[in-house]
C-alpha cells in the first residue's frame, strides 16, 4: 500500500503544480471555488503524505513541508502573468492541513490506516 500512496502523492503533486501554473486551472461552479480547491488540495496532500510514510507520525515536519510547498506555489504564481500570490490562498492551505491533522482520529478505525501504522 505504501508504494501506491507514494505514487499517488507524486502524481497529485505534479497535477497541483501544473494547475497552479497554467492560465486557467480547474474552476468549480460555487462561490470561492479557488479557496475550496486550495483546501481540498492540501487536505489531500496531507493525507497522501501521511500514508506515504506510515512509520513517521504526521506532525511538525510534514506540516512544514506542506506549508513550504504552499509558499513555493504562491511565490511562483507571483511571477506568472495570469496568476498572483495571495496570502488568503496560503492560509486556506494551512486550514486544509490543520483539518487533516484534526481528522486523523477519525481514520484510526479504517483497516488500511491501522495496517500501514503497524509496519
Buried (B, 14 or more C-beta within 10 A) or exposed (E): EEEEBBEBBEEBBEEBBEBBBEEEBEEEEEEEEBBBBBBBBBBBBBBBBBBBBBEEEBEEEBBEBBBEBBEEBBEBBEEEEEBEBBEEBBEBBBBBBBEBBEEBEEBEEEEEBEEBBEE
